[in-house]
Each structure stands twice: as structure tokens, then as C-alpha cells.
């Protein structure tokens, strides 16, 4: 029984570490300019508006 609890604990720790590492990855976060506090947020909004309307 000890081996299975160790294995479960190790798997949980690995899943937690993988989640924290992958959540900080830029690939999964998308465009940082979506944040309204980003210095280039205005440019981002204008680009998106141009893509939608064509103007």
C-alpha cells in the first residue's frame, strides 16, 4: 500500500509543477496587449477594430 500512496503523491506533485510551469508560458496566454494596463493596448484595440470592420 505504501508504494501506491507514494506514486499518487509523486504524480500529484508533478501535475502541480507542470501546471505552474505551463501556466506561465507565453504561448498559452495569448496577446499580452489584451490587458487594459498594457502600454500598447490602444494600438491593439485599433488593430482588432480594423480587422473586424476593414477600416
C-alpha positions as CSV (number, residue, x, y, z in Angstrom):
1,X,0.0,0.0,0.0
2,X,2.9,2.4,0.7
3,X,4.1,2.2,-2.9
4,X,0.7,3.3,-4.3
5,X,0.4,6.3,-2.0
6,X,4.0,7.3,-2.9
7,X,3.2,7.0,-6.5
8,X,0.0,9.1,-6.1
9,X,1.8,11.7,-4.2
10,X,4.6,11.9,-6.8
11,X,2.0,12.2,-9.6
12,X,0.2,15.0,-7.8
13,X,3.4,16.9,-7.2
14,X,4.4,16.5,-10.8
15,X,1.0,17.6,-12.0
16,X,1.1,20.7,-9.8
17,X,4.6,21.7,-11.0
18,X,3.7,21.1,-14.7
19,X,0.6,23.3,-14.2
20,X,2.6,26.1,-12.7
21,X,5.3,26.0,-15.3
22,X,2.9,25.7,-18.3
23,X,0.6,28.4,-17.0
24,X,3.4,31.0,-17.2
25,X,4.2,30.0,-20.7
26,X,3.5,32.9,-23.2
27,X,2.2,30.5,-25.8
28,X,-0.9,29.7,-23.7
29,X,-1.5,33.3,-22.5
30,X,-2.3,34.9,-25.9
31,X,-1.6,38.5,-26.7
32,X,-0.4,40.5,-23.6
33,X,-1.8,43.7,-25.2
34,X,-5.3,42.5,-24.3
35,X,-4.7,43.7,-20.8
36,X,-6.0,47.3,-20.5
37,X,-2.9,48.3,-18.4
38,X,-0.5,47.4,-21.2
39,X,1.2,50.4,-22.8
40,X,0.2,49.3,-26.4
41,X,-3.4,48.4,-25.5
42,X,-4.8,51.2,-27.7
43,X,-2.9,50.0,-30.7
44,X,-4.2,46.5,-30.1
45,X,-7.8,47.7,-29.9
46,X,-7.4,49.7,-33.1
47,X,-5.9,46.7,-34.9
48,X,-8.8,44.5,-33.9
49,X,-11.3,47.1,-34.9
50,X,-9.7,47.4,-38.3
51,X,-9.8,43.6,-38.7
52,X,-13.5,43.5,-37.9
53,X,-14.7,46.4,-40.0
54,X,-12.0,46.7,-42.6
55,X,-11.4,50.4,-41.8
